[in-house]
Amino acid sequence: MDRLGERLAHEFGYGFEPKNLRHMVRFAQAFPDAEIVASLMRQLSWTHFLQLLPLKTEPARHFYARQCLAERWSVRELHRQIERKAFGRSEIASAQASALTEADLETAILRQLEASSSNSAASRPPTKARWSRQGLFDYLAAQVPLGRLGEPQEIGKAVAFLASDSASFINGIELFVDGGMAQV
C-alpha cells in the first residue's frame, strides 16, 4: 500500500496515503455499481461516503445515502442519524406497519367502540358478525353532531388557513376540525 501510494502521489499529486487508499478500496467494495456511484458523487461529498463505509449492510448504506439526498443532510447530520440508528428504527416501523393488517385495525376499532358505547342498542356499534365497512362508517357518522364523517380536504383547508397570512393574528388556540365532537 505504501509503495502504491507513493507512485500514485508522484503521478497524480497528494491524497494517496495508505489510510486514504484503504478507504478507496472499501469504497469500491461497498459501492460496486458505477452508475449509482456516479449519481451519488454529484450530490454527496467524500466525507459523506466515509461516514457510510463502516455500515455493515448494503440496504443501510443505500438508506442513509437516499436520506442524505432527500433531506439534504450535512455530514454532521448524517453522523447523528447513524448514531441514532435511523435505519434500524425505520425497518422496525415498517415491519410493525406491515404486520398490522387492515382487518386487525378494523377489529381493534370495533372492540374499542363496543367497550365505550352505552348499553342502548341504538348506540352500539355493529358487531363483527353483522359488521360491514359501510356499517362502521354509518355508525361513526351517527356519533358526530354534523351527522357525517369529515373529508381530508376539510382538514387540509383548516391547516392551510392557519398557515396563511389570514391567520397571522391567531395564536394560542385549539382548532377542532371534528364535526362538533369536541363540544359533546
Residue pairs with C-beta under 8 A, 6 or more apart in sequence:
1 18
1 21
1 22
2 18
4 16
4 21
5 16
5 17
5 18
5 20
5 21
6 16
8 16
8 21
9 15
9 16
9 17
23 50
23 53
26 53
27 49
27 53
30 52
30 53
30 55
30 58
30 61
31 37
31 40
31 49
31 61
40 49
40 65
40 69
43 68
43 69
44 65
44 68
44 69
45 75
47 75
48 65
48 68
48 75
48 78
51 64
51 75
51 78
51 79
51 82
52 61
52 64
52 65
52 78
55 61
55 64
55 82
55 87
59 87
60 87
63 86
63 87
63 90
64 78
64 81
64 82
64 86
64 87
67 73
67 78
67 81
67 86
68 78
71 77
73 81
106 131
106 133
106 136
107 128
109 136
110 125
110 126
110 127
110 128
110 131
110 136
113 125
113 139
114 124
114 125
114 127
117 123
117 124
117 125
118 124
125 136
125 139
126 132
126 135
126 136
126 139
137 149
140 149
141 147
141 148
141 149
143 181
144 150
144 178
144 179
144 180
144 181
145 179
145 180
145 181
145 183
145 184
146 179
146 180
148 179
149 179
150 177
150 178
150 179
154 177
155 177
158 175
158 177
161 167
162 170
162 175
176 182
176 183
